[in-house]
Amino acid sequence: MLSLPPSVQIFVAREPVDFRRGFDGLAATVRALGEEPLSGHLYVFRNRRGDRAKILFWDRTGFCLWYKRLERGVFHFPAGETECLEVEAADLMLVLEGIDLSGARRHRRFRLATG
């Protein structure tokens, strides 16, 4: 399980990427999506079959890459209209555990208005 501070944002790329890409290739993909890979946020990618996920993040000293392969089944990432979708940490944990969020319903909670 990943333990994340509340200031970290999580972005999921909607389109699959070539999983031969390493740190530099994924960082270039993050830049192509209009984000900054050195921000400290998490960037989640999946392969074409959907059975593998990579998470790229910068920890102030270098890039880290977290990689998960499912032995059976596929990941069900949330749908969205943009190329890069921001998700909550709890949603990411559920997806990595194999839960399909398409039928899940989020109850209204208090959220501090920013800006």
N, CA, C and O atoms as CSV, one atom per row, in Angstrom:
chain,resi,resn,atom,element,x,y,z
A,1,MET,N,N,0.845,-1.187,0.000
A,1,MET,CA,C,0.000,0.000,0.000
A,1,MET,C,C,0.885,1.242,0.000
A,1,MET,O,O,1.920,1.280,0.664
A,2,LEU,N,N,0.474,2.234,-0.736
A,2,LEU,CA,C,1.209,3.485,-0.803
A,2,LEU,C,C,0.673,4.441,0.257
A,2,LEU,O,O,-0.539,4.564,0.435
A,3,SER,N,N,1.569,5.110,0.952
A,3,SER,CA,C,1.173,6.124,1.925
A,3,SER,C,C,1.530,7.480,1.335
A,3,SER,O,O,2.700,7.769,1.082
A,4,LEU,N,N,0.515,8.309,1.118
A,4,LEU,CA,C,0.719,9.574,0.416
A,4,LEU,C,C,0.281,10.757,1.258
A,4,LEU,O,O,-0.752,10.691,1.925
A,5,PRO,N,N,1.055,11.846,1.239
A,5,PRO,CA,C,0.592,13.064,1.898
A,5,PRO,C,C,-0.566,13.674,1.120
A,5,PRO,O,O,-0.678,13.450,-0.085
A,6,PRO,N,N,-1.423,14.434,1.779
A,6,PRO,CA,C,-2.599,14.992,1.093
A,6,PRO,C,C,-2.273,15.969,-0.029
A,6,PRO,O,O,-3.120,16.214,-0.888
A,7,SER,N,N,-1.083,16.525,-0.045
A,7,SER,CA,C,-0.725,17.497,-1.092
A,7,SER,C,C,-0.386,16.833,-2.423
A,7,SER,O,O,-0.301,17.518,-3.443
A,8,VAL,N,N,-0.192,15.525,-2.435
A,8,VAL,CA,C,0.173,14.818,-3.665
A,8,VAL,C,C,-1.069,14.570,-4.511
A,8,VAL,O,O,-2.076,14.055,-4.025
A,9,GLN,N,N,-0.983,14.941,-5.767
A,9,GLN,CA,C,-2.057,14.682,-6.714
A,9,GLN,C,C,-1.717,13.439,-7.514
A,9,GLN,O,O,-0.545,13.114,-7.704
A,10,ILE,N,N,-2.751,12.739,-7.985
A,10,ILE,CA,C,-2.564,11.520,-8.753
A,10,ILE,C,C,-3.239,11.698,-10.104
A,10,ILE,O,O,-4.427,12.010,-10.181
A,11,PHE,N,N,-2.471,11.498,-11.161
A,11,PHE,CA,C,-2.975,11.653,-12.511
A,11,PHE,C,C,-2.878,10.316,-13.237
A,11,PHE,O,O,-1.837,9.661,-13.209
A,12,VAL,N,N,-3.968,9.916,-13.886
A,12,VAL,CA,C,-4.029,8.666,-14.629
A,12,VAL,C,C,-4.104,8.994,-16.114
A,12,VAL,O,O,-4.982,9.738,-16.552
A,13,ALA,N,N,-3.172,8.433,-16.888
A,13,ALA,CA,C,-3.211,8.598,-18.341
A,13,ALA,C,C,-4.285,7.670,-18.896
A,13,ALA,O,O,-4.270,6.472,-18.614
A,14,ARG,N,N,-5.205,8.204,-19.672
A,14,ARG,CA,C,-6.310,7.396,-20.210
A,14,ARG,C,C,-5.852,6.414,-21.274
A,14,ARG,O,O,-6.346,5.288,-21.330
A,15,GLU,N,N,-4.926,6.819,-22.108
A,15,GLU,CA,C,-4.467,5.966,-23.202
A,15,GLU,C,C,-3.329,5.069,-22.720
A,15,GLU,O,O,-2.503,5.500,-21.916
A,16,PRO,N,N,-3.278,3.833,-23.200
A,16,PRO,CA,C,-2.170,2.949,-22.815
A,16,PRO,C,C,-0.849,3.444,-23.386
A,16,PRO,O,O,-0.816,4.127,-24.410
A,17,VAL,N,N,0.246,3.087,-22.706
A,17,VAL,CA,C,1.579,3.465,-23.165
A,17,VAL,C,C,2.398,2.202,-23.421
A,17,VAL,O,O,2.060,1.116,-22.950
A,18,ASP,N,N,3.473,2.369,-24.171
A,18,ASP,CA,C,4.413,1.291,-24.445
A,18,ASP,C,C,5.183,1.004,-23.153
A,18,ASP,O,O,5.888,1.878,-22.649
A,19,PHE,N,N,5.057,-0.201,-22.619
A,19,PHE,CA,C,5.670,-0.508,-21.339
A,19,PHE,C,C,7.163,-0.813,-21.436
A,19,PHE,O,O,7.778,-1.168,-20.430
A,20,ARG,N,N,7.754,-0.686,-22.612
A,20,ARG,CA,C,9.204,-0.743,-22.701
A,20,ARG,C,C,9.812,0.569,-22.245
A,20,ARG,O,O,11.018,0.648,-22.016
A,21,ARG,N,N,8.990,1.598,-22.113
A,21,ARG,CA,C,9.475,2.903,-21.650
A,21,ARG,C,C,9.877,2.828,-20.189
A,21,ARG,O,O,9.216,2.195,-19.364
A,22,GLY,N,N,10.977,3.492,-19.901
A,22,GLY,CA,C,11.459,3.574,-18.529
A,22,GLY,C,C,11.217,4.966,-17.969
A,22,GLY,O,O,10.256,5.643,-18.335
A,23,PHE,N,N,12.102,5.378,-17.078
A,23,PHE,CA,C,11.961,6.663,-16.402
A,23,PHE,C,C,11.851,7.827,-17.375
A,23,PHE,O,O,10.909,8.617,-17.303
A,24,ASP,N,N,12.812,7.934,-18.284
A,24,ASP,CA,C,12.858,9.080,-19.200
A,24,ASP,C,C,11.701,9.082,-20.189
A,24,ASP,O,O,11.132,10.135,-20.474
A,25,GLY,N,N,11.350,7.917,-20.712
A,25,GLY,CA,C,10.236,7.835,-21.659
A,25,GLY,C,C,8.911,8.188,-21.017
A,25,GLY,O,O,8.088,8.873,-21.626
A,26,LEU,N,N,8.694,7.729,-19.791
A,26,LEU,CA,C,7.447,8.064,-19.092
A,26,LEU,C,C,7.429,9.536,-18.686
A,26,LEU,O,O,6.378,10.174,-18.727
A,27,ALA,N,N,8.586,10.083,-18.293
A,27,ALA,CA,C,8.649,11.515,-17.966
A,27,ALA,C,C,8.316,12.352,-19.200
A,27,ALA,O,O,7.642,13.376,-19.087
A,28,ALA,N,N,8.781,11.929,-20.370
A,28,ALA,CA,C,8.450,12.636,-21.612
A,28,ALA,C,C,6.952,12.535,-21.900
A,28,ALA,O,O,6.352,13.491,-22.391
A,29,THR,N,N,6.351,11.394,-21.600
A,29,THR,CA,C,4.909,11.237,-21.779
A,29,THR,C,C,4.146,12.173,-20.849
A,29,THR,O,O,3.138,12.760,-21.244
A,30,VAL,N,N,4.624,12.312,-19.618
A,30,VAL,CA,C,3.989,13.228,-18.661
A,30,VAL,C,C,4.035,14.653,-19.204
A,30,VAL,O,O,3.043,15.378,-19.137
A,31,ARG,N,N,5.178,15.050,-19.739
A,31,ARG,CA,C,5.296,16.397,-20.313
A,31,ARG,C,C,4.367,16.572,-21.510
A,31,ARG,O,O,3.784,17.641,-21.691
A,32,ALA,N,N,4.225,15.529,-22.327
A,32,ALA,CA,C,3.326,15.588,-23.480
A,32,ALA,C,C,1.874,15.730,-23.049
A,32,ALA,O,O,1.055,16.262,-23.799
A,33,LEU,N,N,1.544,15.260,-21.848
A,33,LEU,CA,C,0.190,15.400,-21.311
A,33,LEU,C,C,-0.033,16.776,-20.674
A,33,LEU,O,O,-1.124,17.070,-20.186
A,34,GLY,N,N,1.007,17.613,-20.684
A,34,GLY,CA,C,0.880,18.966,-20.139
A,34,GLY,C,C,1.147,19.052,-18.652
A,34,GLY,O,O,0.765,20.035,-18.016
A,35,GLU,N,N,1.793,18.048,-18.082
A,35,GLU,CA,C,2.110,18.038,-16.655
A,35,GLU,C,C,3.614,18.108,-16.464
A,35,GLU,O,O,4.373,17.962,-17.422
A,36,GLU,N,N,4.047,18.330,-15.229
A,36,GLU,CA,C,5.466,18.426,-14.902
A,36,GLU,C,C,5.881,17.214,-14.075
A,36,GLU,O,O,5.436,17.076,-12.936
A,37,PRO,N,N,6.723,16.330,-14.617
A,37,PRO,CA,C,7.085,15.106,-13.897
A,37,PRO,C,C,7.894,15.348,-12.621
A,37,PRO,O,O,7.951,14.465,-11.765
A,38,LEU,N,N,8.522,16.518,-12.467
A,38,LEU,CA,C,9.309,16.818,-11.272
A,38,LEU,C,C,8.481,17.459,-10.167
A,38,LEU,O,O,9.039,17.953,-9.187
A,39,SER,N,N,7.167,17.459,-10.305
A,39,SER,CA,C,6.289,18.110,-9.337
A,39,SER,C,C,6.118,17.327,-8.045
A,39,SER,O,O,5.692,17.891,-7.037
A,40,GLY,N,N,6.443,16.035,-8.056
A,40,GLY,CA,C,6.220,15.208,-6.878
A,40,GLY,C,C,4.879,14.501,-6.898
A,40,GLY,O,O,4.562,13.741,-5.983
A,41,HIS,N,N,4.087,14.744,-7.935
A,41,HIS,CA,C,2.797,14.072,-8.064
A,41,HIS,C,C,3.003,12.689,-8.679
A,41,HIS,O,O,4.067,12.397,-9.225
A,42,LEU,N,N,1.990,11.851,-8.588
A,42,LEU,CA,C,2.056,10.502,-9.135
A,42,LEU,C,C,1.394,10.469,-10.497
A,42,LEU,O,O,0.339,11.069,-10.702
A,43,TYR,N,N,2.026,9.759,-11.434
A,43,TYR,CA,C,1.507,9.615,-12.789
A,43,TYR,C,C,1.354,8.125,-13.071
A,43,TYR,O,O,2.326,7.370,-13.042
A,44,VAL,N,N,0.118,7.714,-13.345
A,44,VAL,CA,C,-0.218,6.297,-13.478
A,44,VAL,C,C,-0.444,5.972,-14.953
A,44,VAL,O,O,-1.141,6.695,-15.663
A,45,PHE,N,N,0.161,4.866,-15.399
A,45,PHE,CA,C,0.045,4.414,-16.771
A,45,PHE,C,C,-0.349,2.950,-16.785
A,45,PHE,O,O,-0.093,2.213,-15.833
A,46,ARG,N,N,-0.980,2.539,-17.883
A,46,ARG,CA,C,-1.304,1.127,-18.058
A,46,ARG,C,C,-0.837,0.690,-19.440
A,46,ARG,O,O,-0.609,1.511,-20.328
A,47,ASN,N,N,-0.699,-0.634,-19.598
A,47,ASN,CA,C,-0.315,-1.160,-20.902
A,47,ASN,C,C,-1.561,-1.407,-21.744
A,47,ASN,O,O,-2.680,-1.203,-21.273
A,48,ARG,N,N,-1.375,-1.836,-22.963
A,48,ARG,CA,C,-2.496,-2.023,-23.898
A,48,ARG,C,C,-3.468,-3.102,-23.425
A,48,ARG,O,O,-4.680,-2.936,-23.554
A,49,ARG,N,N,-2.953,-4.203,-22.879
A,49,ARG,CA,C,-3.829,-5.279,-22.395
A,49,ARG,C,C,-4.530,-4.916,-21.088
A,49,ARG,O,O,-5.561,-5.501,-20.757
A,50,GLY,N,N,-3.985,-3.962,-20.351
A,50,GLY,CA,C,-4.606,-3.532,-19.104
A,50,GLY,C,C,-4.256,-4.377,-17.899
A,50,GLY,O,O,-4.857,-4.213,-16.837
A,51,ASP,N,N,-3.293,-5.281,-18.040
A,51,ASP,CA,C,-2.934,-6.143,-16.912
A,51,ASP,C,C,-1.681,-5.662,-16.171
A,51,ASP,O,O,-1.216,-6.319,-15.239
A,52,ARG,N,N,-1.138,-4.516,-16.588
A,52,ARG,CA,C,0.049,-3.963,-15.939
A,52,ARG,C,C,-0.134,-2.468,-15.722
A,52,ARG,O,O,-0.766,-1.772,-16.517
A,53,ALA,N,N,0.436,-2.001,-14.626
A,53,ALA,CA,C,0.373,-0.573,-14.299
A,53,ALA,C,C,1.743,-0.114,-13.827
A,53,ALA,O,O,2.456,-0.842,-13.138
A,54,LYS,N,N,2.097,1.110,-14.210
A,54,LYS,CA,C,3.325,1.753,-13.743
A,54,LYS,C,C,2.952,3.101,-13.148
A,54,LYS,O,O,2.101,3.818,-13.673
A,55,ILE,N,N,3.604,3.426,-12.044
A,55,ILE,CA,C,3.411,4.728,-11.411
A,55,ILE,C,C,4.769,5.409,-11.343
A,55,ILE,O,O,5.711,4.878,-10.754
A,56,LEU,N,N,4.864,6.580,-11.944
A,56,LEU,CA,C,6.096,7.361,-11.957
A,56,LEU,C,C,5.951,8.520,-10.984
A,56,LEU,O,O,4.937,9.217,-10.984
A,57,PHE,N,N,6.978,8.723,-10.147
A,57,PHE,CA,C,6.966,9.902,-9.287
A,57,PHE,C,C,8.389,10.333,-8.971
A,57,PHE,O,O,9.332,9.546,-9.057
A,58,TRP,N,N,8.520,11.587,-8.607
A,58,TRP,CA,C,9.796,12.215,-8.276
A,58,TRP,C,C,9.829,12.403,-6.768
A,58,TRP,O,O,8.897,12.971,-6.199
A,59,ASP,N,N,10.896,11.931,-6.103
A,59,ASP,CA,C,10.954,12.030,-4.640
A,59,ASP,C,C,12.002,13.016,-4.136
A,59,ASP,O,O,12.526,12.840,-3.036
A,60,ARG,N,N,12.312,14.022,-4.893
A,60,ARG,CA,C,13.266,15.092,-4.602
A,60,ARG,C,C,14.713,14.690,-4.805
A,60,ARG,O,O,15.586,15.558,-4.790
A,61,THR,N,N,15.006,13.407,-4.994
A,61,THR,CA,C,16.375,12.983,-5.274
A,61,THR,C,C,16.468,12.228,-6.592
A,61,THR,O,O,17.564,12.026,-7.114
A,62,GLY,N,N,15.330,11.809,-7.133
A,62,GLY,CA,C,15.332,11.074,-8.386
A,62,GLY,C,C,13.963,10.491,-8.668
A,62,GLY,O,O,13.057,10.562,-7.838
A,63,PHE,N,N,13.826,9.914,-9.851
A,63,PHE,CA,C,12.568,9.291,-10.228
A,63,PHE,C,C,12.432,7.927,-9.561
A,63,PHE,O,O,13.417,7.215,-9.368
A,64,CYS,N,N,11.214,7.580,-9.218
A,64,CYS,CA,C,10.870,6.257,-8.711
A,64,CYS,C,C,9.815,5.677,-9.641
A,64,CYS,O,O,8.974,6.401,-10.174
A,65,LEU,N,N,9.871,4.376,-9.827
A,65,LEU,CA,C,8.924,3.711,-10.705
A,65,LEU,C,C,8.358,2.507,-9.970
A,65,LEU,O,O,9.096,1.608,-9.567
A,66,TRP,N,N,7.057,2.500,-9.804
A,66,TRP,CA,C,6.355,1.398,-9.157
A,66,TRP,C,C,5.634,0.647,-10.253
A,66,TRP,O,O,4.984,1.253,-11.105
A,67,TYR,N,N,5.748,-0.692,-10.236
A,67,TYR,CA,C,5.245,-1.502,-11.334
A,67,TYR,C,C,4.445,-2.662,-10.755
A,67,TYR,O,O,4.912,-3.343,-9.842
A,68,LYS,N,N,3.244,-2.889,-11.279
A,68,LYS,CA,C,2.424,-4.005,-10.829
A,68,LYS,C,C,1.893,-4.757,-12.035
A,68,LYS,O,O,1.415,-4.159,-12.999
A,69,ARG,N,N,1.985,-6.103,-11.963
A,69,ARG,CA,C,1.458,-6.973,-13.009
A,69,ARG,C,C,0.427,-7.893,-12.379
A,69,ARG,O,O,0.688,-8.523,-11.354
A,70,LEU,N,N,-0.742,-7.967,-12.996
A,70,LEU,CA,C,-1.775,-8.882,-12.530
A,70,LEU,C,C,-1.569,-10.246,-13.165
A,70,LEU,O,O,-1.262,-10.339,-14.354
A,71,GLU,N,N,-1.731,-11.280,-12.399
A,71,GLU,CA,C,-1.623,-12.640,-12.931
A,71,GLU,C,C,-2.899,-13.040,-13.663
A,71,GLU,O,O,-2.863,-13.860,-14.581
A,72,ARG,N,N,-4.031,-12.457,-13.253
A,72,ARG,CA,C,-5.304,-12.736,-13.905
A,72,ARG,C,C,-6.154,-11.470,-13.849
A,72,ARG,O,O,-6.162,-10.772,-12.835
A,73,GLY,N,N,-6.861,-11.174,-14.923
A,73,GLY,CA,C,-7.734,-10.002,-14.955
A,73,GLY,C,C,-7.012,-8.759,-15.444
A,73,GLY,O,O,-5.848,-8.806,-15.842
A,74,VAL,N,N,-7.740,-7.632,-15.404
A,74,VAL,CA,C,-7.205,-6.347,-15.862
A,74,VAL,C,C,-7.566,-5.258,-14.865
A,74,VAL,O,O,-8.480,-5.410,-14.055
A,75,PHE,N,N,-6.832,-4.158,-14.940
A,75,PHE,CA,C,-7.147,-2.980,-14.145
A,75,PHE,C,C,-8.312,-2.242,-14.808
A,75,PHE,O,O,-8.401,-2.197,-16.035
A,76,HIS,N,N,-9.183,-1.678,-14.018
A,76,HIS,CA,C,-10.305,-0.893,-14.525
A,76,HIS,C,C,-10.111,0.554,-14.083
A,76,HIS,O,O,-10.566,0.960,-13.014
A,77,PHE,N,N,-9.427,1.320,-14.928
A,77,PHE,CA,C,-9.186,2.714,-14.608
A,77,PHE,C,C,-10.429,3.536,-14.884
A,77,PHE,O,O,-11.207,3.193,-15.775
A,78,PRO,N,N,-10.637,4.630,-14.129
A,78,PRO,CA,C,-11.808,5.478,-14.356
A,78,PRO,C,C,-11.792,6.115,-15.737
A,78,PRO,O,O,-10.731,6.382,-16.301
A,79,ALA,N,N,-12.972,6.353,-16.264
A,79,ALA,CA,C,-13.106,6.992,-17.573
A,79,ALA,C,C,-13.170,8.504,-17.395
A,79,ALA,O,O,-13.517,9.005,-16.325
A,80,GLY,N,N,-12.832,9.209,-18.447
A,80,GLY,CA,C,-12.893,10.668,-18.429
A,80,GLY,C,C,-12.736,11.199,-19.834
A,80,GLY,O,O,-12.442,10.443,-20.760
A,81,GLU,N,N,-12.932,12.496,-19.999
A,81,GLU,CA,C,-12.853,13.110,-21.321
A,81,GLU,C,C,-11.457,13.615,-21.650
A,81,GLU,O,O,-11.120,13.761,-22.825
A,82,THR,N,N,-10.636,13.885,-20.635
A,82,THR,CA,C,-9.316,14.450,-20.883
A,82,THR,C,C,-8.277,13.342,-21.034
A,82,THR,O,O,-8.523,12.192,-20.670
A,83,GLU,N,N,-7.113,13.704,-21.578
A,83,GLU,CA,C,-6.037,12.724,-21.747
A,83,GLU,C,C,-5.483,12.240,-20.418
A,83,GLU,O,O,-5.018,11.106,-20.303
A,84,CYS,N,N,-5.536,13.104,-19.420
A,84,CYS,CA,C,-4.974,12.808,-18.112
A,84,CYS,C,C,-6.027,13.141,-17.059
A,84,CYS,O,O,-6.481,14.282,-16.979
A,85,LEU,N,N,-6.414,12.172,-16.264
A,85,LEU,CA,C,-7.508,12.322,-15.319
A,85,LEU,C,C,-6.964,12.324,-13.896
A,85,LEU,O,O,-6.178,11.448,-13.535
A,86,GLU,N,N,-7.370,13.294,-13.085
A,86,GLU,CA,C,-6.948,13.321,-11.683
A,86,GLU,C,C,-7.891,12.449,-10.855
A,86,GLU,O,O,-9.111,12.538,-10.990
A,87,VAL,N,N,-7.314,11.607,-9.996
A,87,VAL,CA,C,-8.104,10.725,-9.144
A,87,VAL,C,C,-7.673,10.891,-7.689
A,87,VAL,O,O,-6.592,11.405,-7.400
A,88,GLU,N,N,-8.532,10.449,-6.789
A,88,GLU,CA,C,-8.235,10.460,-5.357
A,88,GLU,C,C,-7.334,9.269,-5.027
A,88,GLU,O,O,-7.344,8.261,-5.735
A,89,ALA,N,N,-6.563,9.389,-3.957
A,89,ALA,CA,C,-5.683,8.300,-3.533
A,89,ALA,C,C,-6.481,7.043,-3.217
A,89,ALA,O,O,-6.048,5.938,-3.545
A,90,ALA,N,N,-7.635,7.196,-2.587
A,90,ALA,CA,C,-8.471,6.036,-2.253
A,90,ALA,C,C,-8.928,5.312,-3.514
A,90,ALA,O,O,-8.972,4.082,-3.543
A,91,ASP,N,N,-9.270,6.069,-4.561
A,91,ASP,CA,C,-9.689,5.461,-5.820
A,91,ASP,C,C,-8.546,4.670,-6.448
A,91,ASP,O,O,-8.757,3.568,-6.955
A,92,LEU,N,N,-7.338,5.227,-6.415
A,92,LEU,CA,C,-6.188,4.515,-6.967
A,92,LEU,C,C,-5.959,3.209,-6.222
A,92,LEU,O,O,-5.705,2.179,-6.847
A,93,MET,N,N,-6.045,3.235,-4.908
A,93,MET,CA,C,-5.839,2.014,-4.118
A,93,MET,C,C,-6.879,0.949,-4.476
A,93,MET,O,O,-6.552,-0.235,-4.569
A,94,LEU,N,N,-8.121,1.368,-4.676
A,94,LEU,CA,C,-9.167,0.414,-5.049
A,94,LEU,C,C,-8.904,-0.182,-6.427
A,94,LEU,O,O,-9.071,-1.385,-6.624
A,95,VAL,N,N,-8.497,0.646,-7.373
A,95,VAL,CA,C,-8.192,0.154,-8.723
A,95,VAL,C,C,-7.044,-0.847,-8.672
A,95,VAL,O,O,-7.102,-1.886,-9.330
A,96,LEU,N,N,-6.001,-0.545,-7.898
A,96,LEU,CA,C,-4.857,-1.449,-7.799
A,96,LEU,C,C,-5.218,-2.754,-7.099
A,96,LEU,O,O,-4.534,-3.763,-7.269
A,97,GLU,N,N,-6.284,-2.735,-6.318
A,97,GLU,CA,C,-6.772,-3.955,-5.674
A,97,GLU,C,C,-7.725,-4.743,-6.564
A,97,GLU,O,O,-8.172,-5.828,-6.194
A,98,GLY,N,N,-8.037,-4.192,-7.746
A,98,GLY,CA,C,-8.868,-4.916,-8.702
A,98,GLY,C,C,-10.335,-4.552,-8.679
A,98,GLY,O,O,-11.158,-5.281,-9.234
A,99,ILE,N,N,-10.680,-3.453,-8.056
A,99,ILE,CA,C,-12.083,-3.041,-7.971
A,99,ILE,C,C,-12.421,-2.116,-9.135
A,99,ILE,O,O,-11.684,-1.174,-9.424
A,100,ASP,N,N,-13.538,-2.393,-9.797
A,100,ASP,CA,C,-14.020,-1.566,-10.907
A,100,ASP,C,C,-14.869,-0.445,-10.318
A,100,ASP,O,O,-15.899,-0.708,-9.698
A,101,LEU,N,N,-14.448,0.795,-10.507
A,101,LEU,CA,C,-15.132,1.949,-9.922
A,101,LEU,C,C,-16.279,2.475,-10.768
A,101,LEU,O,O,-16.943,3.431,-10.370
A,102,SER,N,N,-16.528,1.872,-11.932
A,102,SER,CA,C,-17.560,2.407,-12.820
A,102,SER,C,C,-18.948,2.359,-12.181
A,102,SER,O,O,-19.778,3.221,-12.471
A,103,GLY,N,N,-19.219,1.397,-11.337
A,103,GLY,CA,C,-20.524,1.309,-10.692
A,103,GLY,C,C,-20.542,1.885,-9.284
A,103,GLY,O,O,-21.580,1.898,-8.623
A,104,ALA,N,N,-19.387,2.360,-8.830
A,104,ALA,CA,C,-19.304,2.900,-7.468
A,104,ALA,C,C,-19.923,4.290,-7.417
A,104,ALA,O,O,-19.865,5.046,-8.387
A,105,ARG,N,N,-20.508,4.610,-6.288
A,105,ARG,CA,C,-21.121,5.922,-6.100
A,105,ARG,C,C,-20.456,6.592,-4.909
A,105,ARG,O,O,-20.378,6.003,-3.831
A,106,ARG,N,N,-19.980,7.802,-5.088
A,106,ARG,CA,C,-19.314,8.544,-4.025
A,106,ARG,C,C,-20.340,9.422,-3.312
A,106,ARG,O,O,-21.080,10.179,-3.942
A,107,HIS,N,N,-20.367,9.305,-1.994
A,107,HIS,CA,C,-21.253,10.137,-1.196
A,107,HIS,C,C,-20.638,11.513,-1.013
A,107,HIS,O,O,-19.415,11.655,-1.001
A,108,ARG,N,N,-21.474,12.516,-0.870
A,108,ARG,CA,C,-20.998,13.878,-0.690
A,108,ARG,C,C,-20.268,13.998,0.632
A,108,ARG,O,O,-20.745,13.520,1.661
A,109,ARG,N,N,-19.118,14.632,0.601
A,109,ARG,CA,C,-18.299,14.884,1.778
A,109,ARG,C,C,-17.895,16.334,1.773
A,109,ARG,O,O,-17.928,17.007,0.742
A,110,PHE,N,N,-17.514,16.803,2.935
A,110,PHE,CA,C,-17.017,18.171,3.034
A,110,PHE,C,C,-15.695,18.289,2.303
A,110,PHE,O,O,-14.832,17.418,2.415
A,111,ARG,N,N,-15.543,19.350,1.568
A,111,ARG,CA,C,-14.299,19.626,0.877
A,111,ARG,C,C,-14.022,21.119,0.983
A,111,ARG,O,O,-14.871,21.939,0.632
A,112,LEU,N,N,-12.860,21.465,1.456
A,112,LEU,CA,C,-12.465,22.854,1.627
A,112,LEU,C,C,-12.320,23.518,0.248
A,112,LEU,O,O,-11.620,23.005,-0.625
A,113,ALA,N,N,-12.980,24.646,0.069
A,113,ALA,CA,C,-12.888,25.366,-1.207
A,113,ALA,C,C,-11.512,26.001,-1.327
A,113,ALA,O,O,-11.043,26.666,-0.404
A,114,THR,N,N,-10.862,25.790,-2.483
A,114,THR,CA,C,-9.554,26.379,-2.720
A,114,THR,C,C,-9.677,27.456,-3.775
A,114,THR,O,O,-10.520,27.390,-4.669
A,115,GLY,N,N,-8.816,28.448,-3.649
A,115,GLY,CA,C,-8.752,29.486,-4.676
A,115,GLY,C,C,-9.670,30.561,-4.497
A,115,GLY,O,O,-9.700,31.488,-5.306
